[in-house]
Amino acid sequence: MGMGFLIGLIFENFPRATWVAAGLSYVQLDSIILPNLRKSLEKMGYHEYDPKFATYGVYVVGIQAPKHWIRPYEKPGKRIIQYTISFINGFTIRLVSQDNKDTHRGLSIDGILVDESATISFDFIQEILMPALRSDVTAPYVNHPWHYGFFDFSSASWTIQGNWIYDTEEKHKIMLEYRAKQVEKFGEQWHHDNHPTHLFIEATFKDNQQFLPEGYESRLRDAMDPWKFNVEVLNHRIVKLPNAYYHGFNGETNLYSKSYDYHLNDKNVTTWSTNDYHSDKPLELSMDFNADICWLLVCQEYGKEFRIIDSDFKKPAVTSQTQETNLLVQLAEWFNEKYSGHLKRDVFIYGDPNGNKRSASTSSSNKVFFDEFCDKLKEKKWRIFRRELTSYPNSKDRYTLVNNLLSGYSEKSPRIKINQNTNKSFIISLQNTLVKTDKSFSKDKSSESKARLREYATDPTDAFDYIVWAKYKKLLPNSGWSNTGVIIK
């Protein structure tokens, strides 16, 4: 049962109550959760109200409810209405986002629903949402077993920090053991008189097989990298790899999700804009080149933080032997379009020493990789500052530096932060890159030849290493100057 169907049941049992539906951002709530909610409610026979075309509807989204409808015990203010779902019997859902959490303090609610909870910080749940379970205890539904309920729905977590969602499983097991002992002690009547307190359900597509087309599993296996298939389809759980190359990476400290600001426009409607980088300051790009895939990381120093704000990759087309547009041009066009509104037209280019070579597989012209990419940016009035490496860093020094910075070993060093909304493939790669066990401190590159989906191989982590090394190698402890050069053009 998804969140939409559960909301339909809550609507039937909690007149005038207020629940929250929480997500990572209002953008996610609006683009993903609301469409699925409407679809589920419609299947239950509950339609959205429209004064002209659907007067039989029982709920409205983002607008004031009709005056003749029952009002909730906790009436939402005018500024909150656009993030409110109001039902005909007074039941109300407040949409709340983690990236705007300070606006949700002081709530008084009857229950909590969380979508894709593996992406939500447990601190947000613990500090903002749980304390809000304090609604009027005289309401007629106070004895309902779902009152003050916490229901979360999620795909399997693809970060270690998201594994908090499995806490419910442990509590469910403990509860079952306790209930079995109580029934043994007091008889079966105790079981009927005392409602369960926890429920954990885990399912895969196999539990829904009868509704899926033939060959569904085989098509997914063919289309997906084994790692992604195991996590996102079979619900396998991520654990810290003992030989992880980036052992200093910690999702709690190195990832961030607050990347939107919300503003009231002249119509008193909240709009959003990105807030995780400065449009009036230069951007920094780092690149990795390969015949099978080319990567681009978009970065910027933000106060005391070094942020990877965005990333993208391009792979050769599989439908024709000749690329209509080479990979570098595709990346340049993506960047030019995505950051067309950036005010400061200065960009610093870092990356792979191989970028000063030529290859027909990634570039159809006779230009070296960096030249071809930079020329496309110049067409859009970007001023280019070249900082690519001329040779590869020493393996041990590289390994030491990136992990020291990820772990925040010194107050003088920048804190590395990665936008988890825009860098999923990069983060997956970062967590699954292994170090060789031969004490060379080199990366295990086998995934670059074995990965079914190349974007989950080690390539983007190389782009990450190049810019970190070029910018911060002076911070390498007790090492002095490295002989690895950097081109400045």
C-alpha positions, 0 to 999 in steps of 0.5 A: 500500500503506497502513501496515496492509498494510506492517505485515503484511509486516514481521510476516512478515519481522521476528520478535522485532523492534521497530518504532515507529508514530508519530503526532501524538497518542495520541488520533489513534493510537487513533481513526484508526490502530488501526482502519485497521490492524485492517482491513488485517491482517484483509484479509491473513488476520491476526486479533486474538487473543481467548482465547475467540473468536479463538484463531487470532489472531496479535496483541494490542493494548494487553495482555500477549501470551499466555505461550506466544507468542515474546517480542521482543528488546526487551521492553516494560515494564508501563507501555508495554504499553497502547501496544504491538501484540504479534505471535505471532512476537515482532514488536512495534510501539510506538505513539509520539506526538509530543505526549508525545515525552520518554517515547520517548527511549532507544528501541532499534528496528528501523524507523519507521512514521509516519502523516500525516507532514505533520503531524509536526515533522521535529525529532521525527523527527530528534531522537527517532526516528532516533537510536533505530535502534540495535537488536541487529545480530546479529539474523537479519533485519539484512541485510533491506533494510527493516531500519532503514527509515523509512516515512512515509504522508501526505496532501498537506501543508496547511502549508508546514512540512509540505513536509519530506515531499517530501525523500524525493522528491529523495533518490529522484531522486538515487538513481535517477541514481546507480544508472543511472550505476553500472549503466552502469559495472558492468553490470546485475548491480550493479543486482541486487546493490545494493538501492535506498535510497529510494522515493517514491510519489505517487498520487491517487484516479485511480490507484485509479479502478477501485475507486471509484464512477462520478462520484466526482471530480465529486461531490468537486469539487462538495462541496469548495472548489477549494483543498481539492480541489487539496491534499487530493485532487489532492496539489497542494503549498503554497508561500509566497504572495508577496502573503500578507497574514499574511507573518509567519506561520510554522508552525514557530513559530506552530503547536503540537500538544502539547495533551494530558497523559497520566496513569496512573489507579488501574488503571495505565492512561494517560488523557488530558486537554487541556493547552493552556489553563488551566481556572482562568483566563478564556477570551477569544472573538472573533467575526466575523459574516456572513450566510453564516457566523459564526466564533468563536475561543476564546483565552487568554493562556498565560504569554508566549503568546497562544493560539488554542486552538479555533475553530468556524463555523456556516453557514445551513442549505441545506435550508430557508429558515428557520433552526431555530436561528440561527447565533449560538445554534448557536455559543453552544451549541457553546461551552457544551457544549465548555467546560462543565467550565471552572472559571473562568466568566469570558469576555471577548468581542471581535469585529466592530463589526457585532456590534452590529447586527441581521440576520434571517439570523444572528439570529431575535430582535430582539437585536443579535448580541453580546447574543444570543450573550452571553445564551446564555452567561449561561444557563450561568452565564458572567460576560461582559465585553464588549470588542468594537470600535466601529470598524474599525482603520486598514488599515496599522496592523492589517496591521503589528501582526498580522504583527509579533506573528506574527513575534515581532518583540519579546521584550516582545510575546506569542508567538502560538500556534495549536493545529493540532489544532483550527483547521485551517480557520482555519489554511488561511484564514490562509495563503491570505489575500492583501493587495491590491496597491494599497498600501492594506494591505487584505485581498483579500476576493474569496474571501468571494464566490468560495469554494465552502466559505466556511470557507476564505475570509477570515472567521476571520482577521477575528476573529483581527485583532479580538482581536489589535488590541483586546488589543495595539494599544499594541504597535504600533511608533511609532504612539501611540494609535489612535482605534479604540475598544473597548466595555467593558461 
